[in-house]
Amino acid sequence: MERPILFNTDMVRALLRGQKTVTRREVKLPRWADPASEIEEDDRGPVATARASGCLAPIACPFGVPGDTLWVRETFAWNIDLRTADPGPGEVFYRADPGLEDLHNDDGAPLAWRPSIHMPRRAARIRLRVTSVKVQHLHEITVDDIVAEGVRVPVDREGNPLIRLTGPHPTIDFIDPAKPHTAETFLRAEWASLWCVTSGRASWDANPLVWVVRFERVTLEQAEAARADVARYLQQIETALDWQRQGILSAARRTAKTRLAA
C-alpha cells in the first residue's frame, strides 16, 4: 500500500544525502476515539477508548506497516500548469535542490513555491519503503537514532560545535550548563530544537508516544513494481471471493429447487 508523508526542506535534503533513515511522528487520537480519552499503551501498542463501544482499541499506524511504500511530499513549484498532465524532466522544481533562488518559469515569472501538503503523487520524486514500525516515548531516542533522523550539529571552521542563541527554540534552551558538554549534549539539543520547530515546545515537554518509522529509499520503478504486486494480490483475493460467492449462490439455488420439487 502507498501513503503520503510530509517532510520539510531540510529533512528532504537529508533524505537525498542518504542521512535520514527513520522518522518520528506523534501518535494522534484517531477519528473513532472518544475525544476526551487519552492515548495509553498496552501489549498491543498505543490504544484509545472507542467512542462507540467505550472499550480500549489499538491505534493503527497511519504510516503503514513494513513493506508499505511512502511517497514524500515536499515544497515544490510547477514550471508550467500541469494539473491535468504528468510532469516530466524540468517541469517540477523542488525547494530542497540547490541553486533555485533566482530561478524563473519559462514565461519569466518567479517560481511560485507550493506547500508540501499540496504536492500530488505524480509530482513526488522520492519513495520510501517501510522496514519497521514501533512505538516509544519521544525522549527515549538514542544518539544513534538522532543521527539516523538526519540531525547534524553545525560547526565552525575549526570544527567546534555552534550553539544557536536566538531564533525559534534555540539550542541553548536545551543545554544544561551544569553538566559536561559532550557530542551527545549538542546532538540532543539539536534534536530537541528541531522537534520544537516542527511540533511545538508543548509537544516536547509532554514527551508523547511517537511512531518510530524506519525506511529505506527505493527507486520509482521499484515502488511502481511493488504497487503492481499489491494490485495483483488484491485482484486475486477478489477473484477468489467472487468464486466463493458464486458457489454459495449456486448451492442456495439448488437447495431452493430441491425444496420446491418436494
N, C-alpha and C positions, 0 to 999 in steps of 0.2 A: 504494500500500500504506500502511496505517496502523500506527503503532508508538507505544507509550507512552514518555514521557520524564519523569523526575522533576526538579522544581525546588524549592528551599527557598522559604520565605515571602518573603524579601527579593527574590529573583530573580523570583518571581511578580509582586510589586509593580512591579518594573522592566519586566516584560513588559506589564502593564496600562497603564503610563505610556508605553509605546512607546519605552523607553530601551534595551531589550535586543533585539538582532537577531542575536546569534551566541552559541554556547556551545562550550566546550572540554571534552572528556571523554577521559580517559586510554585509550590503546589497550591492551586486555587480551588475554592469550592465549586463543584460542578453545578449545572443548572438544576439537576434533580434534587440537590441537597437542601435541607432546611436552612434558610439564610441566617438564622440565629445560632446554628450549630458551629462547632469548632472542629478543625481538622485534627484527628487523632492518628495514632499509629498502633497497629497490632501485627500479628504474624502474617497478615495479608498485605501489609504495607499501609499507605495512608487510607484512612476511612473517614466517612462523614455520615451524619444522620440523614436518611432519606426523608424527604418531605411527605411522601405518600404513605410509607409504612411506619415511620418512626424508628426504624432499625438502622444499625450501622451497616454501611455497604462500602465495598472497596472503590477507590477512585482510580480510574484508568488513566494512564499517562497520555496526555494529548499529543505527545511527540512520537507515539508509536511503540513498537516492540522491536527486538533485534531482527534484522533482515529488512525492515521498512526503509524507505528512502525519503529523505528530507530535501526539498528544493529551497534554496536560500533566496529570501527576499532582501534586496539591498537598495540603497539610494541610487536612482538611475535617471536617464533622460533619453527621450527619443530624438533621433536625428530628423526624422520625418514622422508624419502621423501614420502609425501602423496599427490602429485599433482593430483593423479587420484583416491584417496580414501577419504572417510570421516574420520576425526580424531576421535579417541576415548580417553578415560582417559589416561593421561600420555604421549600422543603423541604430544600435543601442550603445549608449555610453554609461559607464559605471563610475560613481564618485570615488570609489576606492582606488581606481587606476591613477597613476601619476601623470602630471602634465596636462590636466584638463582645465586649469584655472582660467585660461584665456581662450578656450575652445568655443567656436560658434557653430550653429547649424549651417547647412548648405545655403540657406537663404540669408545668412549674415546675422541672424538673431542670436543672442547669447543662449546657452543651454538652459533650459528650464528644468531644474532638478526636481524630481518627484520623490516623495517619501517612500521608504521601502514597503510600507503597508499596501501601497497601490501597485506594486510590481505584479504583473500577470505571470503565470507559469511559463509562457512562451518566451519571455524575456530573460528568464533566470539562466545563469551560466554555471552555477555551482550545484552539484548534487552530493549528498552525504548519505552513506549507508549506516544505519544504527547498528552498533555492535553490542551494546549492553545498556540497560536502564536499571538504576537503583534509586533509593531514597535515603537522604541523610539530612541532618541539620546543617544550615549554611556554614556555621563556624567550624564544622568538623573537617573542612577541607584541608588536605595535606599540602606541603610545599610542592611536591611533585605535581599535584593536580593544579595548583596555581599556575605553574609553568605550562602545563597542558592546556590550561584555559587561554593561553596566548598572552599572559601578562608578562611584561618585561619592565625592569626598573631603569629609568633614564639615567645616564651617567654623563659626566663632563669629559673633557679631553684627556684627563688623567685617569679616567675610569672610576672616579668617585661617584657614588650614588647621589642623585639630586632629589631634594625634598621640596615639594610644592608647598609654599606658604600661603598662597592666595588662590582665588578661584573657587568653583563649587567643590565642596568636600575635599579640601587639600589633604595631602598625605600626612602632613604634620599632625592632623587631628587624630591619627590612628597610631602614633608612635609614642610609647611611654618613655619619657625622659629619664625615669628612674631605673630602667632596665638596660642592659648592654645592647648596643646596636649591632646586629648581625645581618647577613644577607637575607635570612628569613624575616627579620624585622621589616626590612624595606619591601620585600615581596608581599607580605601580608598587608602592609599599609597600602600598597598599590592596588591589591585585590579589593580591599575594603572601599577604597575611593571609587574604583570602577563600579562596584555594585551599587554604591550610593548614588552615583551619577545616573545610572540606568533605572534603579528601582526605588531610590529614596532612602534617607537615613533611618526612617521609622522601620523599614523592612530589615535593614541591617541590625538594628538594635533588638528587633523581635526574634532574631535567629530562627527564621521559619524553616519548615521542612522544604526541601528542594528536590526536584528531579535531577539526577546526575545522568546525563545522556552522553555516552561515548559514541564516536562515529569515525568512519574513515571516508576520505573523499574518493568518489568514483567518477568516471567519465560519463558524459551524457549518453553515450552508446550503451554503457553498462547499465545505467539507470533505465533506459528505454527497454533493454532486454529483460531486466527484472520486472518491469511493469507489464511487458507482454506475457511473461511467465505467469504472473498473478492472474491476468485476464484469462489465460487458457485454463488455469486451475479452477477459477470461478465458473467458467463455461462448462467444465467437466462436471462440477457439482450440480449445476443447473440441469444438465442433460440427465444425470442420474436421478435427480428429483423428478424430472418430467416422466422418466420411465416408471418410477415408483408410483407417481400419481396416476399414470395411465393403467398400471397394474391394479391398483386399488379400485379404480373406476370400473375396469373390466370385471373384476371379481364381484363388485356390487351389482353390476348389470346381470351377471349370471345368477346371482342369488335371487334377484328380483324375478327373473324369468322362471326360475325353479318354483318359487312361491306361487306365481300366477298359474303355472301349469298344474300345481297341486290343487 
